[in-house]
Amino acid sequence: MRDKLLIEAHIAGYSSSMIRASEFSELVAFAAVAEARSFKRAAVDLNLRPSTLSHSVRALEERLGVKLLARTTRSVAATDAGLALLAQLSPALSALNGAQEAINHHRSAPVGTVRLTLPQSAARSVLGPRLSKFVQSYPDVMLDVSVDDGFVDIVREGYDAGIRLGESVAEGMTSVRVSTNMSAAVVASPAYWEKHPVPIVPRDLTSHLCIGRRYAAGRGIHRWHFARGDESIEIVSTGPLIINSEPMIRQATLDGIGIAMMAEDDAAEDIAAGRLHRVLEDWCPPIFGFFLYHPSQRLPSASLRVLIEALRVQ
């Protein structure tokens, strides 16, 4: 309680006088680390070194006379005093961000950085073909792109937005379609088919070696969706491998380890070259697509809005 009162007294003091640039930098550093719960992630957000943030937070703690962050070798968390300070700071920092965003409306073109995460297939089919035009149209927008086939918590990791298949978009997100519906392809190598019978219906896959995909630990294995006419069925793949990397899934399939389900576009070249043979094609209609998503509680910046419009598919 004493620490909370001390924090509120310091904040009150700030409100009645101008904050020096160094003090403001310390407050911003603390807020970034407390929200990200990581010096490393906060450093990426602010484009600073983790050591710089650590020095700033330590200086703030010494000046306030209280411990704001509890640090271990594996985690960072705000103390009670830190939570009290963050509660006071967050509205002010949000207001400052809003003020900067308001200026963007008066520019001829938006300015700022958009941190985006997406899987390799979306990088290739969604962002890649539109990237050159976007960069030429918005030279003052910097795209900071991370290609990651695993599931990413964009809030925790500090991303402005992500692109994923519609079924894997988390709740509490605003999403916009950025691709037309696509078909899946169930494929295996000729060597695999020499040793195993060709499945006629999706249920036949339960007796095959299937290569599974997991988007993130604890989220379960990706279900294979099939539909034909009025029939639909889901199969949970069973086999020797579960992988969250598309290139590894492709290579394992080419090596004859098992059957894989992948995007039709990703498999097309290998199918045409005879490296993979497709089955159950009549059970794989276009049923899934990519969506760009961002937290519903946050208004997208002008830079993110123009990216959304550049990628949007009606």
C-alpha positions as CSV (number, residue, x, y, z in Angstrom):
1,M,0.0,0.0,0.0
2,R,2.9,2.3,0.9
3,D,4.5,1.7,-2.5
4,K,1.2,2.3,-4.3
5,L,0.7,5.7,-2.5
6,L,4.3,6.6,-3.3
7,I,3.7,5.8,-7.0
8,E,0.5,7.9,-7.1
9,A,2.3,10.8,-5.4
10,H,5.1,10.7,-8.0
11,I,2.5,10.6,-10.8
12,A,0.7,13.6,-9.3
13,G,4.0,15.4,-9.2
14,Y,4.6,14.7,-12.9
15,S,1.2,16.1,-13.8
16,S,2.0,19.4,-12.1
17,S,5.3,19.9,-13.9
18,M,7.0,19.1,-17.2
19,I,8.7,15.7,-17.4
20,R,12.3,15.7,-18.5
21,A,13.0,13.7,-21.7
22,S,15.1,11.2,-19.7
23,E,12.2,10.6,-17.3
24,F,9.7,10.1,-20.1
25,S,12.1,7.6,-21.7
26,E,12.3,5.7,-18.5
27,L,8.5,5.6,-18.1
28,V,8.0,4.4,-21.7
29,A,10.7,1.7,-21.2
30,F,9.0,0.5,-18.1
31,A,5.6,0.4,-19.7
32,A,6.9,-1.5,-22.7
33,V,8.6,-4.2,-20.6
34,A,5.7,-4.5,-18.2
35,E,3.2,-5.1,-21.0
36,A,5.4,-7.4,-23.0
37,R,6.7,-9.2,-19.8
38,S,10.0,-9.4,-21.5
39,F,13.0,-7.1,-22.1
40,K,13.7,-8.8,-25.4
41,R,10.2,-8.3,-26.8
42,A,10.0,-4.8,-25.5
43,A,13.3,-4.0,-27.1
44,V,12.0,-5.2,-30.5
45,D,8.9,-3.0,-30.1
46,L,11.0,0.1,-29.3
47,N,13.9,-0.7,-31.6
48,L,16.3,-0.5,-28.7
49,R,18.8,-2.8,-27.1
50,P,17.5,-4.9,-24.1
51,S,20.5,-3.5,-22.1
52,T,19.2,0.1,-22.8
53,L,15.8,-0.8,-21.5
54,S,17.2,-2.5,-18.4
55,H,19.3,0.6,-17.6
56,S,16.2,2.8,-18.0
57,V,14.0,0.7,-15.8
58,R,16.7,0.5,-13.1
59,A,17.2,4.2,-13.2
60,L,13.4,4.7,-12.8
61,E,13.3,2.3,-9.9
62,E,16.1,4.1,-8.1
63,R,14.5,7.5,-8.7
64,L,11.1,6.3,-7.4
65,G,12.6,4.2,-4.6
66,V,10.5,1.1,-5.3
67,K,10.9,-2.1,-7.2
68,L,8.7,-2.1,-10.3
69,L,9.6,-5.3,-12.0
70,A,10.3,-8.8,-10.5
71,R,13.0,-10.4,-12.7
72,T,14.0,-14.0,-12.9
73,T,16.2,-15.7,-15.5
74,R,13.0,-16.9,-17.3
75,S,10.4,-14.2,-16.7
76,V,9.6,-10.6,-16.0
77,A,6.5,-9.4,-14.1
78,A,5.3,-6.1,-12.6
79,T,5.3,-5.9,-8.9
80,D,2.3,-4.4,-7.1
81,A,4.0,-1.0,-7.3
82,G,4.7,-1.6,-11.0
83,L,1.1,-2.5,-11.6
84,A,0.0,0.7,-9.9
85,L,2.3,2.8,-12.1
86,L,1.3,0.9,-15.2
87,A,-2.4,1.6,-14.5
88,Q,-1.6,5.3,-14.3
89,L,0.7,5.3,-17.4
90,S,-1.3,3.2,-19.8
91,P,-4.2,5.8,-20.5
92,A,-1.6,8.6,-20.9
93,L,0.5,6.6,-23.3
94,S,-2.6,5.5,-25.3
95,A,-3.6,9.1,-25.5
96,L,-0.2,10.1,-26.9
97,N,-0.4,7.3,-29.5
98,G,-3.8,8.5,-30.4
99,A,-2.5,12.1,-30.8
100,Q,0.3,10.9,-33.1
101,E,-2.2,8.8,-35.1
102,A,-4.4,11.9,-35.5
103,I,-1.5,13.7,-37.2
104,N,-1.4,10.8,-39.7
105,H,-4.8,11.8,-41.0
106,H,-3.3,15.2,-42.0
107,R,-0.4,13.6,-43.9
108,S,-0.6,13.0,-47.6
109,A,0.5,9.4,-46.8
110,P,0.7,7.4,-43.5
111,V,4.0,7.0,-41.6
112,G,4.9,4.3,-39.2
113,T,5.9,0.7,-38.7
114,V,3.6,-2.3,-39.0
115,R,4.8,-5.5,-37.3
116,L,3.2,-8.5,-39.1
117,T,3.5,-12.2,-38.6
118,L,2.3,-14.8,-41.1
119,P,3.1,-18.4,-42.3
120,Q,5.3,-19.1,-45.3
121,S,2.3,-20.0,-47.5
122,A,0.7,-16.7,-46.8
123,A,3.9,-14.8,-47.4
124,R,4.2,-16.5,-50.8
125,S,0.6,-16.3,-51.9
126,V,-0.9,-13.2,-50.1
127,L,1.8,-10.7,-49.2
128,G,4.5,-11.5,-51.8
129,P,2.5,-10.7,-54.9
130,R,1.3,-7.3,-53.5
131,L,4.5,-6.3,-51.7
132,S,6.2,-4.3,-54.4
133,K,3.1,-2.2,-55.2
134,F,2.5,-1.5,-51.4
135,V,6.1,-0.4,-50.8
136,Q,5.9,1.9,-53.8
137,S,2.5,3.3,-52.8
138,Y,3.5,3.9,-49.1
139,P,7.3,4.6,-48.9
140,D,7.0,6.0,-45.4
141,V,5.4,2.8,-44.0
142,M,7.9,0.2,-42.8
143,L,6.7,-3.4,-42.8
144,D,8.5,-5.5,-40.1
145,V,7.5,-9.0,-41.3
146,S,8.1,-12.3,-39.4
147,V,7.5,-15.5,-41.3
148,D,6.5,-18.2,-38.8
149,D,4.5,-21.4,-39.5
150,G,3.7,-21.8,-35.8
151,F,0.8,-20.1,-34.0
152,V,1.8,-16.7,-32.7
153,D,0.1,-14.8,-29.9
154,I,0.2,-11.3,-31.6
155,V,-0.7,-9.5,-28.4
156,R,1.9,-11.1,-26.2
157,E,4.6,-11.0,-28.9
158,G,3.9,-7.3,-29.8
159,Y,2.7,-7.6,-33.4
160,D,0.2,-5.2,-34.9
161,A,-1.4,-7.9,-36.9
162,G,-1.2,-11.5,-38.2
163,I,-2.3,-13.5,-41.2
164,R,-3.5,-17.0,-40.6
165,L,-6.1,-19.5,-41.9
166,G,-9.6,-18.5,-40.7
167,E,-9.9,-21.5,-38.5
168,S,-6.8,-20.6,-36.5
169,V,-7.6,-16.9,-35.8
170,A,-8.1,-16.5,-32.0
171,E,-11.2,-15.1,-30.4
172,G,-11.3,-11.4,-29.7
173,M,-9.8,-10.5,-33.0
174,T,-11.1,-8.4,-35.9
175,S,-10.4,-10.2,-39.1
176,V,-10.4,-9.3,-42.8
177,R,-10.3,-11.8,-45.7
178,V,-7.1,-11.5,-47.7
179,S,-7.4,-14.5,-50.0
180,T,-10.1,-16.4,-51.9
181,N,-11.1,-19.8,-50.7
182,M,-8.5,-22.5,-51.5
183,S,-8.5,-26.2,-51.7
184,A,-6.3,-28.6,-49.7
185,A,-4.3,-31.3,-51.4
186,V,-3.8,-34.8,-49.8
187,V,-0.5,-36.0,-51.2
188,A,2.3,-38.6,-50.8
189,S,5.3,-39.6,-52.7
190,P,5.3,-42.4,-55.4
191,A,7.5,-44.5,-53.0
192,Y,4.8,-44.3,-50.3
193,W,2.0,-45.3,-52.7
194,E,4.1,-48.3,-53.8
195,K,3.8,-49.7,-50.3
196,H,0.3,-48.6,-49.3
197,P,-3.2,-48.7,-50.9
198,V,-4.7,-45.6,-52.3
199,P,-7.5,-44.3,-50.0
200,I,-10.9,-44.1,-51.6
201,V,-12.7,-42.2,-48.9
202,P,-11.3,-40.0,-46.1
203,R,-11.9,-42.6,-43.4
204,D,-9.4,-44.8,-45.2
205,L,-6.7,-42.4,-43.9
206,T,-7.1,-43.8,-40.4
207,S,-5.0,-46.8,-41.5
208,H,-2.3,-44.7,-43.1
209,L,0.8,-42.9,-41.9
210,C,-0.2,-39.3,-41.9
211,I,2.0,-36.3,-41.1
212,G,0.3,-34.1,-38.5
213,R,0.5,-30.4,-38.1
214,R,0.3,-28.5,-34.8
215,Y,-0.1,-24.7,-34.8
216,A,1.1,-24.4,-31.1
217,A,1.8,-26.4,-28.1
218,G,-1.4,-27.3,-26.3
219,R,-3.7,-26.3,-29.2
220,G,-4.2,-29.8,-30.5
221,I,-3.4,-31.3,-33.9
222,H,-4.8,-29.8,-37.0
223,R,-7.9,-31.6,-38.2
224,W,-8.2,-32.6,-41.8
225,H,-11.5,-31.3,-43.2
226,F,-13.2,-33.1,-46.1
227,A,-16.5,-32.4,-47.9
228,R,-18.4,-33.8,-50.9
229,G,-22.0,-32.9,-51.7
230,D,-23.9,-32.9,-48.5
231,E,-21.3,-35.0,-46.7
232,S,-18.5,-33.6,-44.5
233,I,-16.0,-35.3,-42.3
234,E,-13.0,-34.4,-40.1
235,I,-10.0,-36.7,-39.6
236,V,-7.4,-36.3,-36.9
237,S,-4.1,-37.4,-38.6
238,T,-2.2,-40.3,-37.0
239,G,1.3,-41.2,-37.8
240,P,5.0,-40.9,-37.0
241,L,5.4,-37.1,-37.2
242,I,3.7,-33.9,-36.0
243,I,5.4,-30.8,-37.4
244,N,4.7,-27.0,-37.3
245,S,6.9,-26.2,-40.3
246,E,5.6,-26.3,-43.9
247,P,9.0,-26.9,-45.5
248,M,9.6,-29.8,-43.1
249,I,6.2,-31.2,-43.9
250,R,6.9,-31.0,-47.6
251,Q,10.3,-32.7,-47.2
252,A,9.0,-35.5,-45.0
253,T,6.3,-36.1,-47.6
254,L,8.8,-36.1,-50.5
255,D,10.9,-38.6,-48.5
256,G,8.0,-41.0,-48.3
257,I,7.5,-40.8,-44.6
258,G,3.7,-40.4,-44.9
259,I,0.7,-38.6,-46.3
260,A,0.3,-34.9,-45.9
261,M,-2.4,-32.3,-46.3
262,M,-1.2,-29.0,-47.6
263,A,-2.5,-26.1,-49.6
264,E,-3.1,-27.0,-53.2
265,D,-0.9,-24.1,-54.5
266,D,2.0,-25.3,-52.3
267,A,1.8,-28.8,-53.7
268,A,1.1,-27.9,-57.3
269,E,4.7,-27.9,-58.5
270,D,5.6,-31.2,-56.9
271,I,2.4,-32.8,-58.3
272,A,3.1,-31.5,-61.8
273,A,6.7,-32.9,-61.6
274,G,5.5,-36.3,-60.4
275,R,7.3,-35.9,-57.0
276,L,3.9,-36.2,-55.2
277,H,0.7,-37.9,-56.2
278,R,-2.6,-36.5,-55.1
279,V,-5.6,-38.5,-53.7
280,L,-9.1,-37.7,-52.5
281,E,-9.3,-34.7,-54.8
282,D,-13.1,-34.9,-55.1
283,W,-13.3,-34.6,-51.3
284,C,-11.3,-31.3,-51.2
285,P,-13.4,-28.4,-52.4
286,P,-12.3,-24.8,-51.8
287,I,-13.2,-24.3,-48.1
288,F,-10.5,-22.3,-46.4
289,G,-8.7,-19.0,-46.8
290,F,-6.3,-16.6,-45.2
291,F,-7.4,-13.7,-43.0
292,L,-5.5,-10.7,-41.6
293,Y,-6.4,-10.1,-38.0
294,H,-5.7,-7.7,-35.2
295,P,-7.0,-7.1,-31.6
296,S,-10.6,-5.9,-31.6
297,Q,-10.0,-3.5,-28.7
298,R,-7.4,-1.6,-30.6
299,L,-8.0,0.9,-33.4
300,P,-5.7,0.0,-36.2
301,S,-3.1,2.7,-37.0
302,A,-3.2,4.5,-40.4
303,S,-0.3,2.4,-41.5
304,L,-2.1,-0.8,-40.7
305,R,-5.3,0.4,-42.3
306,V,-3.6,1.0,-45.6
307,L,-2.0,-2.5,-45.4
308,I,-5.4,-4.0,-44.7
309,E,-6.9,-2.2,-47.7
310,A,-4.0,-3.3,-49.9
311,L,-4.5,-7.0,-49.0
312,R,-8.3,-7.1,-48.6
313,V,-10.2,-9.5,-50.8
314,Q,-14.0,-8.8,-51.2
